[in-house]
Amino acid sequence: MEPTTEQLKAFFDFCVRASELLQTIELTRYDKRNNRIAILVGQTIEVEILSSGEVLIR
């Protein structure tokens, strides 16, 4: 399965916001097992983007 349009839009928006805050995006991955995009921002901020486009920040 491929990322949804909503996920890709949310991913782009999140990356733009992170770069405006001068945060580095260390890692991105699309997990086919649960259809989520995972992002590691800096050393500590973990983000998941669900197939609906909802962004979860930990």
DSSP file (Angstrom, degrees, kcal/mol; ACC not computed):
  #  RESIDUE AA STRUCTURE BP1 BP2  ACC     N-H-->O    O-->H-N    N-H-->O    O-->H-N    TCO  KAPPA ALPHA  PHI   PSI    X-CA   Y-CA   Z-CA
    1    1 A M              0   0    0      0, 0.0    34,-0.1     0, 0.0     3,-0.1   0.000 360.0 360.0 360.0 146.6    0.0    0.0    0.0
    2    2 A E        -     0   0    0      1,-0.1     0, 0.0    33,-0.0     0, 0.0  -0.627 360.0 -84.8-100.8 159.3    1.2    3.5   -0.8
    3    3 A P        -     0   0    0      0, 0.0    -1,-0.1     0, 0.0     2,-0.1  -0.339  50.8-115.3 -60.1 146.2    0.9    6.7    1.4
    4    4 A T     >  -     0   0    0     31,-0.2     4,-2.3     1,-0.1     5,-0.2  -0.360  20.2-111.2 -79.3 163.5   -2.5    8.4    1.1
    5    5 A T  H  > S+     0   0    0      1,-0.2     4,-2.3     2,-0.2     5,-0.2   0.891 120.6  53.8 -59.8 -39.9   -2.9   11.9   -0.4
    6    6 A E  H  > S+     0   0    0     45,-0.3     4,-2.3     1,-0.2    -1,-0.2   0.892 108.0  49.9 -62.9 -40.0   -3.8   13.1    3.1
    7    7 A Q  H  > S+     0   0    0     44,-0.4     4,-2.8     2,-0.2    -2,-0.2   0.923 110.5  49.1 -64.1 -44.1   -0.7   11.7    4.6
    8    8 A L  H  X S+     0   0    0     -4,-2.3     4,-2.4     2,-0.2    -2,-0.2   0.888 111.7  48.7 -65.4 -39.0    1.5   13.3    1.9
    9    9 A K  H  X S+     0   0    0     -4,-2.3     4,-2.6     2,-0.2    -1,-0.2   0.930 113.8  46.5 -64.1 -45.1   -0.1   16.7    2.4
   10   10 A A  H  X S+     0   0    0     -4,-2.3     4,-2.7     2,-0.2    -2,-0.2   0.888 111.5  52.7 -64.7 -39.2    0.3   16.4    6.2
   11   11 A F  H  X S+     0   0    0     -4,-2.8     4,-2.5     2,-0.2    -2,-0.2   0.938 111.3  45.7 -61.1 -48.4    3.9   15.2    5.8
   12   12 A F  H  X S+     0   0    0     -4,-2.4     4,-2.3     2,-0.2    -2,-0.2   0.943 114.0  48.3 -60.9 -49.3    4.8   18.2    3.6
   13   13 A D  H  X S+     0   0    0     -4,-2.6     4,-2.3     1,-0.2    -2,-0.2   0.912 112.6  48.8 -59.2 -43.5    3.0   20.7    6.0
   14   14 A F  H  X S+     0   0    0     -4,-2.7     4,-2.7     1,-0.2    -1,-0.2   0.921 110.2  50.6 -64.5 -43.4    4.8   19.2    9.0
   15   15 A C  H  X S+     0   0    0     -4,-2.5     4,-2.2     1,-0.2    -1,-0.2   0.888 110.3  50.0 -62.4 -39.3    8.2   19.3    7.3
   16   16 A V  H  X S+     0   0    0     -4,-2.3     4,-2.0     2,-0.2    -1,-0.2   0.935 112.1  47.4 -63.8 -45.9    7.7   23.0    6.4
   17   17 A R  H  X S+     0   0    0     -4,-2.3     4,-1.1     1,-0.2    -2,-0.2   0.902 112.0  50.3 -62.8 -41.2    6.7   23.9    9.9
   18   18 A A  H  <>S+     0   0    0     -4,-2.7     5,-2.5     1,-0.2     3,-0.4   0.904 110.8  49.0 -64.2 -41.3    9.7   22.0   11.4
   19   19 A S  H ><5S+     0   0    0     -4,-2.2     3,-1.5     1,-0.2    -1,-0.2   0.847 105.2  57.8 -69.5 -32.1   12.1   23.7    9.1
   20   20 A E  H 3<5S+     0   0    0     -4,-2.0    -1,-0.2     1,-0.3    -2,-0.2   0.801 106.7  49.6 -65.1 -27.3   10.6   27.1   10.0
   21   21 A L  T 3<5S-     0   0    0     -4,-1.1    -1,-0.3    -3,-0.4    -2,-0.2   0.298 119.2-116.1 -90.7   8.3   11.5   26.3   13.6
   22   22 A L  T < 5 +     0   0    0     -3,-1.5     2,-0.4     1,-0.2    -3,-0.2   0.829  64.6 149.6  59.6  36.0   15.0   25.4   12.5
   23   23 A Q      < -     0   0    0     -5,-2.5     2,-0.3    -6,-0.1    -1,-0.2  -0.810  43.7-128.0 -97.7 138.8   14.6   21.8   13.5
   24   24 A T        -     0   0    0     -2,-0.4    18,-2.9     1,-0.0     2,-0.8  -0.653   9.0-137.7 -86.6 142.1   16.4   19.0   11.6
   25   25 A I  E     +A   41   0A   0     -2,-0.3    16,-0.2    16,-0.2     3,-0.1  -0.886  24.1 179.6 -98.5 109.7   14.5   16.1   10.3
   26   26 A E  E     +     0   0A   0     14,-2.2     2,-0.3    -2,-0.8    15,-0.2   0.830  60.0   5.8 -82.8 -34.7   16.7   13.1   11.1
   27   27 A L  E     -A   40   0A   0     13,-1.3    13,-2.5    15,-0.1     2,-0.4  -0.995  52.2-174.2-154.5 139.8   14.7   10.2    9.7
   28   28 A T  E     +A   39   0A   0     -2,-0.3     2,-0.3    11,-0.2    11,-0.2  -0.993  14.2 169.2-133.2 146.3   11.5    9.6    7.8
   29   29 A R  E     -A   38   0A   0      9,-2.2     9,-3.4    -2,-0.4     2,-0.7  -0.980  29.7-140.1-155.7 140.2   10.0    6.2    7.0
   30   30 A Y  E     -A   37   0A   0     -2,-0.3     2,-0.8     7,-0.2     7,-0.2  -0.922  22.2-151.2-100.6 117.2    6.8    4.8    5.6
   31   31 A D  E  >> -A   36   0A   0      5,-3.2     5,-1.3    -2,-0.7     4,-1.1  -0.792   9.8-169.3 -92.7 109.1    5.8    1.7    7.6
   32   32 A K  T  45S+     0   0    0     -2,-0.8    -1,-0.2     1,-0.2     5,-0.0   0.715  80.3  68.3 -70.3 -21.0    3.8   -0.6    5.4
   33   33 A R  T  45S+     0   0    0      1,-0.2    -1,-0.2     3,-0.1    -2,-0.0   0.891 121.9  12.8 -66.9 -39.1    2.7   -2.8    8.4
   34   34 A N  T  45S-     0   0    0     -3,-0.5    17,-0.2     2,-0.2    -2,-0.2   0.277 101.3-119.2-122.5  10.1    0.5   -0.1    9.9
   35   35 A N  T  <5 +     0   0    0     -4,-1.1     2,-0.3     1,-0.2    -3,-0.2   0.890  67.7 133.5  55.6  46.5    0.3    2.4    6.9
   36   36 A R  E   < -A   31   0A   0     -5,-1.3    -5,-3.2    14,-0.1     2,-0.5  -0.936  55.2-132.8-126.2 149.0    1.9    5.3    8.9
   37   37 A I  E     -AB  30  49A   0     12,-2.0    12,-2.6    -2,-0.3     2,-0.4  -0.889  24.7-159.1 -96.5 128.3    4.6    7.8    8.1
   38   38 A A  E     -AB  29  48A   0     -9,-3.4    -9,-2.2    -2,-0.5     2,-0.4  -0.899   9.5-175.2-110.0 138.7    7.1    8.0   11.0
   39   39 A I  E     -AB  28  47A   0      8,-2.7     8,-2.6    -2,-0.4     2,-0.6  -0.997  15.1-155.7-133.9 135.9    9.4   11.1   11.4
   40   40 A L  E     -AB  27  46A   0    -13,-2.5   -14,-2.2    -2,-0.4   -13,-1.3  -0.967  13.7-165.6-110.4 118.9   12.2   11.7   13.9
   41   41 A V  E >>  -AB  25  45A   0      4,-3.1     4,-2.0    -2,-0.6     3,-0.7  -0.910  59.7 -34.4-107.3 124.5   12.8   15.5   14.4
   42   42 A G  T 34 S-     0   0    0    -18,-2.9   -16,-0.2    -2,-0.5   -15,-0.1  -0.364 107.5 -51.4  61.2-144.7   16.0   16.4   16.2
   43   43 A Q  T 34 S+     0   0    0    -17,-0.0    -1,-0.2     3,-0.0     3,-0.0   0.574 133.6  26.3 -99.3 -11.7   17.0   13.8   18.7
   44   44 A T  T <4 S+     0   0    0     -3,-0.7     2,-0.7     1,-0.1    -2,-0.2   0.636  87.4  94.8-131.4 -17.9   13.7   13.5   20.7
   45   45 A I  E  <  -B   41   0A   0     -4,-2.0    -4,-3.1    12,-0.0     2,-0.5  -0.732  48.5-169.3 -92.5 118.1   10.5   14.4   18.8
   46   46 A E  E     -B   40   0A   0     -2,-0.7    12,-3.2    -6,-0.2     2,-0.4  -0.889   5.3-174.5-105.6 133.4    8.7   11.5   17.3
   47   47 A V  E     -BC  39  57A   0     -8,-2.6    -8,-2.7    -2,-0.5     2,-0.4  -0.976   8.6-169.6-129.4 139.5    5.9   12.1   14.9
   48   48 A E  E     -BC  38  56A   0      8,-2.5     8,-3.3    -2,-0.4     2,-0.6  -0.993   8.5-155.9-126.2 138.9    3.5    9.7   13.2
   49   49 A I  E     -BC  37  55A   0    -12,-2.6   -12,-2.0    -2,-0.4     6,-0.2  -0.959  16.5-146.0-115.2 116.5    1.1   10.5   10.4
   50   50 A L    >   -     0   0    0      4,-2.6     3,-2.0    -2,-0.6   -14,-0.1  -0.230  30.7-101.2 -74.7 167.1   -1.9    8.3   10.1
   51   51 A S  T 3  S+     0   0    0      1,-0.3   -44,-0.4   -17,-0.2   -45,-0.3   0.740 123.4  60.1 -62.6 -22.1   -3.5    7.3    6.8
   52   52 A S  T 3  S-     0   0    0    -46,-0.1    -1,-0.3     2,-0.1     3,-0.1   0.592 121.2-108.1 -78.7 -10.8   -6.2    9.9    7.6
   53   53 A G  S <  S+     0   0    0     -3,-2.0     2,-0.2     1,-0.3    -2,-0.1   0.379  70.2 147.1  96.3  -2.7   -3.6   12.7    7.7
   54   54 A E        -     0   0    0     -5,-0.1    -4,-2.6     1,-0.1     2,-0.5  -0.485  41.0-140.7 -68.5 134.8   -3.8   13.1   11.4
   55   55 A V  E     -C   49   0A   0     -6,-0.2     2,-0.5    -2,-0.2    -6,-0.2  -0.877  13.3-165.3-104.2 124.6   -0.5   14.0   13.0
   56   56 A L  E     -C   48   0A   0     -8,-3.3    -8,-2.5    -2,-0.5     2,-0.5  -0.943   5.9-166.0-109.8 122.0    0.5   12.5   16.3
   57   57 A I  E      C   47   0A   0     -2,-0.5   -10,-0.2   -10,-0.2   -12,-0.0  -0.918 360.0 360.0-112.0 131.9    3.5   14.1   18.1
   58   58 A R              0   0    0    -12,-3.2   -11,-0.2    -2,-0.5    -1,-0.1   0.338 360.0 360.0-120.4 360.0    5.2   12.5   21.0
